[in-house]
């Protein structure tokens, strides 16, 4: 969880990250969804994979910044929230070798997100929370084996703001 009091310069960061999805009692006031996809290749110094045993993940937010939007005429229609972070995939796999069958590999996958209103407009100043928490929810994580050294990843992240 990232706690962002509006009084901090550039939205500042104060806190750690806890993966958290919206519930009936914690509503996503503003949010965006992003997809992190592509291939993961097992490094050459690791043996090839027979099958995946276990996958875990961690999410870390590196920066949360509130950007005030100013139009050419000087009016301020609202704010944008820019979020950057890393999702780390930890993959334990059974190797396709006769000795030391279990191996581990991890991947740091950076992401960036821009939080606006549902219509893609800046969040109006009247609606912008004084203090808020930025959460990350991993909605979907799927790995598909392409070959003994390559996996395809599909990760859907919901990055959302909760007023505190």
N, C-alpha and C positions, 0 to 999 in steps of 0.2 A: 504494500500500500504506500502510496506517495501522498503526503499531506501537503497541500499547497495553499497557505494563506495568501490572499491577494496582496497583502502588504509587503511581501518579500520581493526584492528586485527580480524582475523577469519571471515571476511566478515561483522562483526558488524551489528547492527540494528539501524536505525534512522528513525522513523516514525510510523504511525498507519496503520490499515488495512481497506481497502475499497474493497468490493467485486467488481470485474471488469472482464469482459470477453473480449477476443480479438475482434477487429473490423478491418475494412479496413485500418484505420489509425494507429492502435496500434497492431502490429503484434507480435505473440508469437515466439520469437527467439528460445527459448528452453522451453520445457514443459514436464510434466508427468501428467497422470491421475490416480487417486486412487479411490477405492470404500470403503465407510464406510457403513457396513451393520450389521445386527444382530437384536435382539429384545430389545424393551424398555418396562419395566414393571412399571406400575403406583404404586408409593409407598403405603404401607399398610395403612398409615394414611390418604390417599386421597380416596374419594369414587370411585367406578367403573365408567367406561365411557359408555355412551350411544352412543355418536357420537362426532367426532372432529368438532369444530367450526372454528378454525383458527390456522394456523401454520406459524411462522416466524422463521428466523434464523439469527445468527450473526457469523462472522468468525473472529478469532483472531490468528495471527501468534506469536508464542512465541520465535522462534529462526530461524535465517537463517545463515548458516555457509558455507563458501567456503572451500573446502578441496582440496589441491593440491595433485595430485597422483604422486608418485615417484616410478619408477620401480626399481627392484633389481640392475640394472646396473647404476642407478643414473639419468637416463633420466626422464624428466617430460613430459608425453604425454598430460596433460591437468588438468582440474579441475572438481570437482563434486560440486553440490549445494545441501545441506541437509536442508530441511524445516520441522519445526514442528509447530503445532498449534492446535487449538480447534474450532470445530463448535458447537455452542450452538443452540439447538432446543427449541423453546418456543411453547408449545402446549396449546391452550385454548380448553376446551371440555365441553360438556353438560353431567352432571353426571346422572347416572341411580338411582336417589333418588328424593323423592318428594319435599325436601327443598333445597335451594341454588343450583340451577341447574348448574351454570357456575363455572368451576374450571380451575386452571392453573397449569402446571407442566413444568419444564425445565430439559434438559439433556445436560451435557457437554461431547462432544465426541472428544477425542484426535485423531490426525492423524500425520503421518510422511510421507515425500516424498523425493525421491532422483531424482534430475534432471541431466540427461545425454544427449548425442546426441540421434538421432533417432535410431541408431544402438546399443545403450547401452554402448557406449564408453565415456570416459571423454571428456569434451568439450575442443577442442584444444586451447592452449594459444593464438594462432593467431585470433581465433574467439571469445574468451571470452571477454565480454563487460567490459570496464573500470568502468562504473557506470551502475547500473541496478536497476529495481524495480521488486519485486516479487508480483504477483497478485494471487488471488484465485477466480475461477469462479465456482459457484455451477451450474453444467450442468443439474442435475436431482435430485429431492428430492421426494421420494414417501414413504408414510406411508400406511400400510395395517393393518386393524384391525384383530387380531387373535381371541381375546375374549375380555371381558369387562375390563380386566386389562393389556392386552398385545398388543403391536403394533410391526409390523415388519418394519424396516427402510431400505431403499436403497438410498444412497446418492453418486452421482458421482461428484468428485471435479477435476477440471483442475487447476494445479498449474503451473504458467508460468512466464517467465522472459521477461521483456521488457527493452531494452537498453534505457538509458536516456542521 
